[in-house]
């Protein structure tokens, strides 16, 4: 089981498809920033940001990933994001950007997580969040047929505790930040790239949002 889990997390950290939300955030950051990547996995996303002269720290609970991330990021904290007190006690820095890339759907209480990490933002700092769309057309059709089967990857990932639509994703960030911007709605397939802009609720695979005050 441990080997399967290691393979699972390593694969998702190192294999980005064309419309992976991580590319969206990499392209959004155009100046050197101090970044905290929550759920940094093996550090591959942070490495892309370091190539843009960002200083990148990480938070990771899974020990094999934490060990590898320490080799490539500036600082890595082994913390459970669902325990806000740990954040306050162990992170004494503030950041201009905090990222949650495919992370909050694994949390018991995403709003509390965002509130805790918001305290680690500098003035005018911002967060980037990516969340999967549970009402994407493929998932809708599966549920219409009476199927809700957990999978190793994707929207029905077996480790997901929370599920989001465009409205609930925006509502989540709006409960914590005064300004929320829908940065991108990413498609599952290339041929949906055009239509996803007109009907993201149906065709977006993931939503990328920015929150700030």
Buried (B, 14 or more C-beta within 10 A) or exposed (E): EEEEEBEBBBEBBEEBEEBBBBBBBBEBBEEEBBBBBBBBBBBBBBBBBBEBEBBBBBBBBBEBBBEBBBEBBBBBBBBEBBBBEBBEEEBEEBBBBBBBBBBBBBBEBBBBBBBBBBEBBEEEBBBBBBBBBBBBBBBBEBEEEEEEEEEEEBBBBEEBEBBBBBEBBBEBBEEBBEEBBBBBBBBBEEEBEEEBEEEBBBBBBBBBBBBBE
